[in-house]
Amino acid sequence: MMMACKFYPLFSPSISLSLSLSLYFIDHPQKSVGCIVTKGEVINMTWKNNGSTIALGNKDDLISFVDYKSQKITSEKEFGFEVNELAWDNMDTNFYLTSGSGTIHILEYPSLVELMVLPAHTAHCICLKFSPDKRHFATGGADALINIWDVDELVCLKSYSRLEWPVRTLSFNHDGSLLAAGSEDLVIDISHVATGEKITTISCNAFPFCCSWHPSQNVLAFVTDDKSKHNEKHSRDSDKTTGCVKLYGL
């Protein structure tokens, strides 16, 4: 089962895929150019902004750092708490983790010395994304809240609660003005970052596993979870599109 898919952050068309206990490097056109066997099933993954390193997290809360050029694991650290999302800040100087206790852990990179712990949600803090304009980051939690944070001051600027179920995935558009949030409500909520005003809602057949905006246009790609508990009520014939990549344009 494919657990994660991330595009290379620079100009190369390469992407990496996490599948079961392996990390695959795939180059254009759909050709695998490398594979790393990982320690446990990878459940989260992120690129460093300069494209040099990939961070992988497994179910045992072990974070592994992979050098892209050598395709080797260069360092690892196991954490004593549930780790959900991973992210470097926009300057690649700090490394962010979201936790099962609703907090954000900010670590200095590459030493991984903990600098700060921010209370963010009243339940699991599930996802975190930085905006491309370097002004904000957003978090989503099991408390169904979406929080917008100031990057420099590390304070929550606004919080909104239109959703009723856990927020599973977040994505800022190319200029940081829009935020897409997918939840177990079986919808993707698209809002204006500055005001929190809802722009539109996309209905889904199952909860969105991940979503991502096009790098230069307001086109959103998203994938629904074909093993969602919400799909158990539906037959295969009644839900043929589940598990497909879908596109939505504003």
ChimeraX attribute file (.defattr): number of C-alpha atoms within 10 A of each C-alpha:
attribute: neighborCount
match mode: 1-to-1
recipient: residues
	/A:1	7
	/A:2	11
	/A:3	14
	/A:4	18
	/A:5	17
	/A:6	15
	/A:7	16
	/A:8	23
	/A:9	17
	/A:10	11
	/A:11	8
	/A:12	11
	/A:13	13
	/A:14	19
	/A:15	17
	/A:16	24
	/A:17	19
	/A:18	24
	/A:19	18
	/A:20	16
	/A:21	16
	/A:22	17
	/A:23	23
	/A:24	20
	/A:25	20
	/A:26	19
	/A:27	16
	/A:28	11
	/A:29	8
	/A:30	11
	/A:31	11
	/A:32	15
	/A:33	13
	/A:34	14
	/A:35	16
	/A:36	15
	/A:37	14
	/A:38	18
	/A:39	16
	/A:40	15
	/A:41	19
	/A:42	25
	/A:43	21
	/A:44	20
	/A:45	25
	/A:46	23
	/A:47	22
	/A:48	21
	/A:49	17
	/A:50	12
	/A:51	17
	/A:52	15
	/A:53	19
	/A:54	20
	/A:55	21
	/A:56	26
	/A:57	26
	/A:58	20
	/A:59	15
	/A:60	17
	/A:61	19
	/A:62	18
	/A:63	22
	/A:64	21
	/A:65	22
	/A:66	21
	/A:67	15
	/A:68	18
	/A:69	9
	/A:70	10
	/A:71	18
	/A:72	15
	/A:73	18
	/A:74	11
	/A:75	12
	/A:76	13
	/A:77	12
	/A:78	13
	/A:79	10
	/A:80	9
	/A:81	12
	/A:82	18
	/A:83	28
	/A:84	22
	/A:85	23
	/A:86	23
	/A:87	23
	/A:88	22
	/A:89	19
	/A:90	20
	/A:91	11
	/A:92	14
	/A:93	12
	/A:94	19
	/A:95	24
	/A:96	22
	/A:97	21
	/A:98	29
	/A:99	24
	/A:100	18
	/A:101	17
	/A:102	21
	/A:103	21
	/A:104	24
	/A:105	18
	/A:106	21
	/A:107	19
	/A:108	16
	/A:109	15
	/A:110	12
	/A:111	9
	/A:112	13
	/A:113	12
	/A:114	14
	/A:115	11
	/A:116	12
	/A:117	14
	/A:118	13
	/A:119	13
	/A:120	23
	/A:121	24
	/A:122	15
	/A:123	17
	/A:124	23
	/A:125	31
	/A:126	28
	/A:127	24
	/A:128	25
	/A:129	22
	/A:130	22
	/A:131	22
	/A:132	16
	/A:133	14
	/A:134	15
	/A:135	14
	/A:136	23
	/A:137	24
	/A:138	25
	/A:139	27
	/A:140	29
	/A:141	28
	/A:142	22
	/A:143	19
	/A:144	24
	/A:145	22
	/A:146	27
	/A:147	21
	/A:148	24
	/A:149	20
	/A:150	15
	/A:151	17
	/A:152	9
	/A:153	10
	/A:154	12
	/A:155	14
	/A:156	16
	/A:157	13
	/A:158	15
	/A:159	15
	/A:160	12
	/A:161	11
	/A:162	11
	/A:163	20
	/A:164	13
	/A:165	18
	/A:166	22
	/A:167	29
	/A:168	24
	/A:169	26
	/A:170	27
	/A:171	24
	/A:172	30
	/A:173	21
	/A:174	18
	/A:175	14
	/A:176	19
	/A:177	15
	/A:178	21
	/A:179	27
	/A:180	24
	/A:181	27
	/A:182	31
	/A:183	26
	/A:184	23
	/A:185	19
	/A:186	18
	/A:187	19
	/A:188	26
	/A:189	21
	/A:190	22
	/A:191	19
	/A:192	16
	/A:193	19
	/A:194	13
	/A:195	9
	/A:196	17
	/A:197	12
	/A:198	14
	/A:199	13
	/A:200	13
	/A:201	14
	/A:202	13
	/A:203	14
	/A:204	21
	/A:205	20
	/A:206	25
	/A:207	29
	/A:208	27
	/A:209	19
	/A:210	20
	/A:211	22
	/A:212	20
	/A:213	22
	/A:214	14
	/A:215	14
	/A:216	9
	/A:217	12
	/A:218	16
	/A:219	15
	/A:220	20
	/A:221	15
	/A:222	21
	/A:223	20
	/A:224	22
	/A:225	18
	/A:226	20
	/A:227	12
	/A:228	16
	/A:229	11
	/A:230	15
	/A:231	17
	/A:232	11
	/A:233	8
	/A:234	11
	/A:235	9
	/A:236	11
	/A:237	7
	/A:238	11
	/A:239	13
	/A:240	12
	/A:241	15
	/A:242	21
	/A:243	18
	/A:244	12
	/A:245	12
	/A:246	14
	/A:247	14
	/A:248	11
	/A:249	10
	/A:250	8
